[in-house]
Each structure stands twice: as structure tokens, then as C-alpha cells.
């Protein structure tokens, strides 16, 4: 794996950690109530971030296998 691919993998691994944390944070009912109306529902949905985690994880595996 060359340097640019390694950077992409590191970035995606950080994204996975961030999305996982956001998903767990937004899963709390109290937090969702505080966000309230007017906020984009997709961005406040834990499932939105879980899907991003799946996509990023898949990309990481593909990049690691590409070499």
C-alpha cells in the first residue's frame, strides 16, 4: 500500500471512530429531545452514522486488499 492509500485508510479509520461515537451519542433519547425540531432528521439519526460506519469499513478493507 502506498503512502496516499495509507493516509486514506487512517482517515477512514478516524471517520469510523467519529461516526460510532456520534451514533452512540445520538442514540440517547434525552439528546434527541434536546436537538428538537428544525434539525435535519437524517443527521440526528443514529442509523445514518451506522450506515456511514459500514461504508467506511468496507472501503478500508478494499484498500488494504488492493495492495
N, C-alpha and C positions, 0 to 999 in steps of 0.2 A: 504494500500500500504506500503510495507516495505521500509527500507532505501535505498536499491540498486535501487528499482524502482523509488523512488523519485529523486535520483541522475540522473537516465536516463531521466526522464521527464524534469528536469531542464536543462540538457544538450541539449535535443532536442528542448526545447523552445528557448534556445540561438541560436541553429542552424537555427531555423525558422527566427529569427530576422536577423541573418547574411545573410542568403540566400535572404531574402526580400530586404535587403539593397543592396546586390550585383546585384540583378535583376533590381532594380531601377537605380542603378549606370550605369550598362551596357546597359540599355535601351536608354541612351543618345547617339545620333548619333555621336557627337563630340568625345566621349570617344572611341567608336568603331573604328573610323577612326585612332585615335592615337595608338590603340593597333596594328593595321595593320596586315600584312601577317606574317605567321610563328607562329602565336599563335593558339593553339588548338581552333577551332571554337566552339566546344561544350562548353568549359569552358568560352567562351566570349559571349555566347548566354543567354539572359535573360530568355528564356523559359526553359533552363536547370535548372536554380535555382528555377523557379516557380514549376517545377515538384518535385524538392527536398523538397520544402515547403509543397506540398501536401502530399508527402510520410511521412515526419516528423510529420505533423499534424495528419495524420491517426494513426501513431504509438502512439502518445501522448494520443489520445482518447482511443485506445485499452488498453494501460497500465493503464489508470485511471479507465476504466470499469472492468479490470481484478480483482480488489480487491473487 
